[in-house]
Amino acid sequence: MADEKHFDAASSSSSDPNNAALSSQGGSHFYPTTIAEVAPVERSSNPVKRIYSKPVIQVALVGMVCFLCPGLFNAISGIGGGGQVNSDASNKAAVALYSTFSVVSFFAGTIHNKLGSRLTLGLGATGYCLYIGSFLSYNINQNQGFVIAAGAILGVCASLLWTAQGALMLAYPTESQKGTFISVFWIIFNFGAVLGSAIQLGLTYNSTANSVSNSTYAAFVVLTGLGAFVAAMLTDPAKMVRDDGTRIIVPAQTTWVKELQGLFILLKSDPWVVLLFPMFLASNWFYTWQFNDYNGVLFTLRTRSLNNLLYWLSQMVGSLIIGQVLDNKRMSRRSRAWLGWSIVFLIMWAVWGGSYDVQKTYTRATVLDETTRIDFSDRSKYVGYCFLYIFSGVLDAVWQNLAYWLIGACSNDLSKLGYLAGFYKSIQSAGAAGAFAMDNDKHPFMTNLAVTWGLCVAGMLFVIPVIALRVKEHTDPLQEVTVPGRAEEIAKVDHLVDAAQEKHA
């Protein structure tokens, strides 16, 4: 029990009202930021509340928010051009979206730590309803400016949502559960895109049009509007207890200046995370070729909807498999990291090799003839193309899951994870903005594919030193330093816990 109490003390929240007692014992130079006084773990006696407050249930609720918002956004994006025949409005909106997404995400960890996870998540969810509503407006009045403005606003909102999501998803599991929790989230989140794609397929099955109807957009506006309400249902992270009895570290309400200092302290104290940036950059770059330059130009609308459904469904399967690999208890954490890396590396080469083989058969000039679009009724031609798209979805899932897992291997601290998730979405969004800009400038499809493939290779190579030198069996609390005074605070709490244990011995 002594060891359990020691670990719990080093993981508990600064929101504890007894924090003042701790600071008074430590002298005038000790300022608590994220560690509270030693306190026993308390769980509700109400069985419903006990189940509801379980970490996996809370991560599932975070998944539901993303099911309703980014999941349905992906369903619209996945058919190419935001559901429009001409992708110009969608591409320009995407550039605006990912540009603001990238800039705001760099500082989103600071915003998250200041506002708290639930409010940050809820505010982020609101932008998706506006964005999809702008395409409904575009169908009616062709107002491209509104679509672009909605994209820029969504970039701000999405940076908040994904930073809070990443922090919660990686802070709630124990170190041996992170792969499973990432899978749980990813499956629920992608089920939103599967459901959205199924709705699209049903509404477009007998349609000869090549753009999404008003009724489809309207249904998605209503569903995305529910996302912010689900965020309000989350349990206060300060009251959360992991399955092993440890507390969730909740950042204290420090000043904006200190939070910004923490951003750069993280990069200085843990520079290995910079080597993850190329992997982050590639992680959304490949969407442009897959969605616009492959699915968007080669297939009829109903076939694009079917492809979209299979793409996101394959993500659920890929996430489930890689999650089990990364949480395999019979292997060390570094061995699991190497195995996960190998799986992703092999799938990456297979998918882009197959994509290159297909890309040799068409160009921007040849796809202008609408009569050449492939329909799933032409099975002899469609099946091979379909399987390539399915494995493209698997690649996306295993890539993103491994990236999140590596972030989780660097920290268990909600504050630091907020910063890391912000970095991830910032670099990732910069890549997406670059890819959509290339597509909007009408670069050859083959050029887009070659750049994407090259970035994926670079991303995997830069990860090698991180796995070899940074991934440890357990995370050292002193590597979690993000706020001035944190290292001294950890040492102070360790001293108080040791004293408490000696007193009760």
Secondary structure, 3 states (H helix, E strand, C coil): CHHHHHHHHCCCCCCCCCHHHHHHHCCCCCCCCCCCCCCCCCCCCCHHHHHHCCHHHHHHHHHHHHHHCHHHHHHHHHCCHHHCCCCHHHHHHHHHHHHHHHHHHHHHHHHHHHHCHHHHHHHHHHHHHHHHHHHHHHHHHCCHHHHHHHHHHHHHHHHHHHHHHHHHHHHCCCCCCHHHHHHHHHHHHHHHHHHHHHHHHHHHCCCCCCCCCHHHHHHHHHHHHCHHHHHCCCCCHHHCECCCCCECCCCCCCCHHHHHHHHHHHHHHCHHHHHHHHHHHHHHHHHHHHHHHHHHHHECHHHHHHHHHHHHHHHHHHHHHHHHHHCCCCCCHHHHHHHHHHHHHHHHHHHHHHHHHHHCCCCCCHHHCHHHCECCCCHHHHHHHHHHHHHHHHHHHHHHHHHHHHHHHHCCCHHHHHHHHHHHHHHHHHHHHHHHHHHHCCCCHHHHHHHHHHHHHHHHHHHHHHHHHHCCCCCCHHHHCCCCCHHHHHHHHHHHHHHHHHHHC
